[in-house]
Amino acid sequence: MSRQKRFPTNAFTLRRRRATTFTLDSQRPPDPDTRFPVLSTHHPRILLTNFHPNGGGGHVTFIRSILQSPLALHYQFGVASPPGSLALKTAQDLGIPAFPCWFPGSLREIPDVLRAVSAFGAICGDFRPDLIHCNGGRDHSIVLYRRWWDNGDEPVVRTHHAIRQLPNTPYHQWLLTRATALNTFVCHSAHSLSTAGKALKVQNYAVVENGVDLAHFAPISPDQDLQRQLGLEPGVRVFGSCAGLGSYKRVDLLMRAASRLREKYPFRILALGGEAAGREYIALAKSLGLEDRFIYGGFQTDVRPWCSLFDVGFILSDRIETISFAAREMLAMGIPLISSTYAGLVENVEDGYNGWRVRPGSVDDVEEAMVRMLELNPEELRVMGANARAKAQRSFGIDRQTEGMDQVYTQVLRKRAP
């Protein structure tokens, strides 16, 4: 399938808030005649950076969504990320210029920082970016140290993928407001929580919500070979998550709620994520008497066959999480969701329509939501799954994210142009 077919170039209009702040207007339908503007016959070069040495979760999903979108027809992308990282491999697999580069995280590592600044300077000399798009604090710092060191003048965009209050210090005032052309947040909750209270109030920001490819993440029949391999019996409800096993994802909440229900209901729990955390959850399952109910599926680059086995998805984050690509991928596949109400997660689920919301950290709420899902008859569960897909189609297709990032790049590059 061609890139144009998988990612149609329909554009959503934007509702301007102020000179440097905008948000997608979800009330307007896409204009089928709108196309992404070409700034010039020279496709601007954009270097995407990511500091994660291994996976990267939503960061890598975000980078991949940009590289595989129609934006690649109008911009020349490159990726700088640690050797062996998933972000670097993603770029290599897509034939995108990929530059190995470490991004150490602390000034206490001064020799490593200096080496990283030098290495990144060499990458910029090779790729000659017109704009640098950072996706984390570590790479953001190295990018700006290098620019200060050799008087680089490329504008910098920083996407904030996690919710952490922005420190209101002179350094961060320089880093985020003077040295950065535009900060982007992946949902309105991420911006409001990151700048709440005494946190730094950035004025140079935009909100561009994460979207998913609705053609790629679509309802599919259960993978019967995988179902047999895992020993999943037909008719037994499967609660699953492809959101990873980080501690803030709170998979343990669902397991603790499940331990209260194991004598009354037949069900299985299927979770995907990194190996180290997987071992911890296998041990937790044993301690809770769930060894015959919990299945650890490992880390999967293509989660769709695994998600096809989910009757109900779950994501129960209580910190850091913004809006969750994984939550939206599961909903797009027609999987109803049990979701916490932390930050932007609340925007994904409508109670009783496409899932159930629970308070962050509440085992009692999760237990109640599980019971509701277990007691649905097959037709009621099918309708809730259809509602999940309808919500995705209505609210978070990839087109909106793509158009939003195009507006960000266009705005920043035009300000730089003579």
Rosetta blueprint (number, residue, H / E / L):
1 M L
2 S L
3 R H
4 Q H
5 K H
6 R H
7 F L
8 P L
9 T L
10 N L
11 A E
12 F L
13 T L
14 L E
15 R E
16 R E
17 R E
18 R E
19 A L
20 T L
21 T E
22 F E
23 T E
24 L E
25 D L
26 S L
27 Q L
28 R L
29 P L
30 P L
31 D E
32 P L
33 D L
34 T L
35 R L
36 F L
37 P L
38 V L
39 L L
40 S L
41 T L
42 H L
43 H L
44 P L
45 R E
46 I E
47 L E
48 L E
49 T E
50 N L
51 F L
52 H L
53 P L
54 N L
55 G L
56 G L
57 G L
58 G H
59 H H
60 V H
61 T H
62 F H
63 I H
64 R H
65 S H
66 I H
67 L H
68 Q L
69 S L
70 P H
71 L H
72 A H
73 L H
74 H L
75 Y L
76 Q E
77 F E
78 G E
79 V E
80 A E
81 S E
82 P L
83 P L
84 G L
85 S L
86 L H
87 A H
88 L H
89 K H
90 T H
91 A H
92 Q H
93 D H
94 L L
95 G L
96 I L
97 P L
98 A E
99 F E
100 P E
101 C L
102 W L
103 F L
104 P L
105 G L
106 S L
107 L H
108 R H
109 E H
110 I H
111 P H
112 D H
113 V H
114 L H
115 R H
116 A H
117 V H
118 S H
119 A H
120 F H
121 G H
122 A H
123 I H
124 C H
125 G H
126 D H
127 F H
128 R L
129 P L
130 D L
131 L E
132 I E
133 H E
134 C E
135 N L
136 G L
137 G H
138 R H
139 D H
140 H H
141 S H
142 I H
143 V H
144 L H
145 Y H
146 R H
147 R H
148 W H
149 W H
150 D H
151 N L
152 G L
153 D L
154 E L
155 P L
156 V E
157 V E
158 R E
159 T E
160 H E
161 H L
162 A L
163 I E
164 R L
165 Q L
166 L L
167 P L
168 N L
169 T L
170 P H
171 Y H
172 H H
173 Q H
174 W H
175 L H
176 L H
177 T H
178 R H
179 A L
180 T L
181 A L
182 L E
183 N E
184 T E
185 F E
186 V L
187 C L
188 H H
189 S H
190 A H
191 H H
192 S H
193 L H
194 S H
195 T L
196 A L
197 G L
198 K L
199 A L
200 L L
201 K L
202 V L
203 Q L
204 N L
205 Y E
206 A E
207 V E
208 V L
209 E L
210 N L
211 G L
212 V E
213 D L
214 L L
215 A L
216 H L
217 F L
218 A L
219 P L
220 I L
221 S L
222 P L
223 D L
224 Q H
225 D H
226 L H
227 Q H
228 R H
229 Q H
230 L H
231 G L
232 L L
233 E L
234 P L
235 G L
236 V L
237 R E
238 V E
239 F E
240 G E
241 S E
242 C L
243 A L
244 G L
245 L L
246 G L
247 S H
248 Y H
249 K H
250 R L
251 V H
252 D H
253 L H
254 L H
255 M H
256 R H
257 A H
258 A H
259 S H
260 R H
261 L H
262 R L
263 E L
264 K L
265 Y L
266 P L
267 F E
268 R E
269 I E
270 L E
271 A E
272 L L
273 G L
274 G L
275 E H
276 A H
277 A H
278 G H
279 R H
280 E H
281 Y H
282 I H
283 A H
284 L H
285 A H
286 K H
287 S H
288 L L
289 G L
290 L L
291 E L
292 D L
293 R L
294 F E
295 I E
296 Y E
297 G L
298 G L
299 F L
300 Q L
301 T L
302 D L
303 V L
304 R H
305 P H
306 W H
307 C H
308 S L
309 L L
310 F L
311 D L
312 V E
313 G E
314 F E
315 I E
316 L L
317 S L
318 D L
319 R L
320 I E
321 E L
322 T L
323 I L
324 S L
325 F H
326 A H
327 A H
328 R H
329 E H
330 M H
331 L H
332 A H
333 M L
334 G L
335 I L
336 P L
337 L E
338 I E
339 S E
340 S E
341 T L
342 Y L
343 A H
344 G H
345 L H
346 V H
347 E H
348 N L
349 V L
350 E L
351 D E
352 G L
353 Y L
354 N L
355 G E
356 W E
357 R E
358 V E
359 R L
360 P L
361 G L
362 S L
363 V H
364 D H
365 D H
366 V H
367 E H
368 E H
369 A H
370 M H
371 V H
372 R H
373 M H
374 L H
375 E L
376 L L
377 N L
378 P H
379 E H
380 E H
381 L H
382 R H
383 V H
384 M H
385 G H
386 A H
387 N H
388 A H
389 R H
390 A H
391 K H
392 A H
393 Q H
394 R H
395 S H
396 F L
397 G E
398 I H
399 D H
400 R H
401 Q H
402 T H
403 E H
404 G H
405 M H
406 D H
407 Q H
408 V H
409 Y H
410 T H
411 Q H
412 V H
413 L H
414 R H
415 K H
416 R H
417 A L
418 P L
